């Protein structure tokens, strides 16, 4: 839920048409107080489920509704 909350926060505050640019996986790990490995695993799961697309240092939220549900319910 922490990672979903962080991605949604960044999307609402610094995104460009739903794209969050120049944010590394390490940045997200530190922002959410998660280990780098855990952050990478969660981001991969989000990508595998089709909730986000992450290429280089750009995250695109593909399913905001699903991310909101994860944020609310874990």
C-alpha positions in Angstrom: 0.0 0.0 0.0 2.9 2.4 0.7 4.2 2.1 -2.8 0.7 2.6 -4.4 0.3 5.7 -2.2 3.7 7.1 -3.2 3.1 6.5 -6.9 -0.4 8.1 -6.7 1.1 11.1 -4.8 3.8 11.6 -7.4 1.3 11.2 -10.2 -1.0 13.9 -8.7 1.8 16.3 -7.8 4.6 16.0 -10.4 3.3 14.0 -13.3 3.1 15.1 -16.9 0.0 13.5 -18.5 0.2 10.6 -16.0 3.9 10.1 -16.5 6.2 10.5 -13.6 9.7 11.3 -14.9 13.2 11.1 -13.5 12.2 8.9 -10.5 14.4 5.8 -10.0 13.5 2.7 -8.2 16.0 3.7 -5.5 14.3 7.0 -5.1 10.9 5.3 -4.7 12.4 2.9 -2.2 13.8 5.7 -0.1 10.5 7.7 -0.4 8.5 4.8 0.9 11.0 3.6 3.5 11.3 0.2 1.8 14.4 -1.7 1.0 15.5 -1.4 -2.6 14.7 -5.1 -3.2 11.2 -4.8 -1.8 10.5 -1.7 -3.8 11.7 -3.3 -7.0 9.6 -6.4 -6.3 6.4 -4.4 -5.7 6.9 -2.2 -8.8 7.4 -5.4 -10.8 4.2 -6.8 -9.5 2.4 -3.6 -10.3 3.8 -3.8 -13.8 2.9 -7.5 -14.2 -0.7 -6.7 -13.2 -0.9 -3.9 -15.7 -1.2 -1.1 -13.2 1.9 0.8 -14.2 4.5 0.8 -16.9 8.0 1.6 -15.9 10.8 2.3 -18.4 14.1 3.7 -17.4 13.2 6.4 -14.9 9.6 7.1 -16.1 6.5 5.6 -14.5 3.2 5.7 -16.3 0.1 4.9 -14.3 -2.1 2.7 -16.5 -4.8 1.8 -13.9 -5.4 4.6 -11.4 -8.5 2.9 -10.0 -6.6 -0.3 -9.1 -3.8 1.8 -7.5 -6.3 3.6 -5.4 -7.8 0.3 -4.2 -4.4 -0.9 -3.3 -3.7 2.3 -1.4 -7.0 2.1 0.5 -7.1 -1.7 1.2 -3.6 -2.9 0.9 
